[in-house]
Amino acid sequence: MAVRLRLQRSGKPKRPYYKIVAIDQRTKRDGQPIEILGHYDPIALDNKCNIKMARVNYWLGTGAKASETVAVLIKKNQTIETK
């Protein structure tokens, strides 16, 4: 089973809210995730992003691949934690 770390959209029309999930690569965008790893709100003034980095590192260590967007969010979150 190929696992991807990607965004799962929720929220209202024109008011998106995303969950960062570990999910099987073949599953639809809003399919059943294996694990919820965090949340991302792009509409908030500070682009609020909460990620469980320990679990993200676990999934990346087991061979999961992050989508481009999730990889950028992880990188931003790591730079915020080091400050």
For each residue, the residues with C-beta under 8 A, 3 or more apart:
1: 24
2: 24 25 26 65
3: 22 23 24 25 34 59 62 63 64 65
4: 22 23 24 25 64 65 66 67
5: 20 21 22 37 56 59 60 64 65 66 67 70 74
6: 20 21 23 29 66 67 69 70
7: 18 19 20 21 40 67 69 70
8: 18 19 20 21 23 29 30 33
9: 16 17 18 29 30
10: 16 17 18 19 30
11: 15 16 17 18
12: 15
13:
14:
15: 11 12 43
16: 9 10 11 42 43
17: 9 10 11 39 40 41 43
18: 7 8 9 10 11 39 40 41 42
19: 7 8 10 33 36 38 39 40
20: 5 6 7 8 36 37 38 39 40 51 56 70 73
21: 5 6 7 8 33 34 35 36 37
22: 3 4 5 33 34 35 37 55 59 64
23: 3 4 6 8 27 31 32 33 34
24: 1 2 3 4 27 31 34
25: 2 3 4
26: 2
27: 23 24 31 32
28: 31
29: 6 8 9
30: 8 9 10
31: 23 24 27 28
32: 23 27
33: 8 19 21 22 23 36
34: 3 21 22 23 24
35: 21 22 55 59
36: 19 20 21 33
37: 5 20 21 22 51 52 55 56 59
38: 19 20 49 50 51 52 56
39: 17 18 19 20 48 49 50
40: 7 17 18 19 20 47 48 49 50 73
41: 17 18 44 47 48 49
42: 16 18 47
43: 15 16 17
44: 41 47 48
45:
46:
47: 40 41 42 44
48: 39 40 41 44
49: 38 39 40 41 73 76 77
50: 38 39 40
51: 20 37 38 56 73 74 77
52: 37 38 55 56
53: 56 57 74 77 78 81
54: 57 58
55: 22 35 37 52 58 59
56: 5 20 37 38 51 52 53 59 60 66 74
57: 53 54 60 61
58: 54 55 61 62
59: 3 5 22 35 37 55 56 62 64
60: 5 56 57 64 66
61: 57 58
62: 3 58 59
63: 3
64: 3 4 5 22 59 60
65: 2 3 4 5
66: 4 5 6 56 60 70 71 74
67: 4 5 6 7 70 71
68: 71 72
69: 6 7 72 73
70: 5 6 7 20 66 67 73 74
71: 66 67 68 74 75
72: 68 69 75 76
73: 20 40 49 51 69 70 76 77
74: 5 51 53 56 66 70 71 77 78
75: 71 72 78 79
76: 49 72 73 79 80
77: 49 51 53 73 74 80 81
78: 53 74 75 81 82
79: 75 76 82 83
80: 76 77 83
81: 53 77 78
82: 78 79
83: 79 80
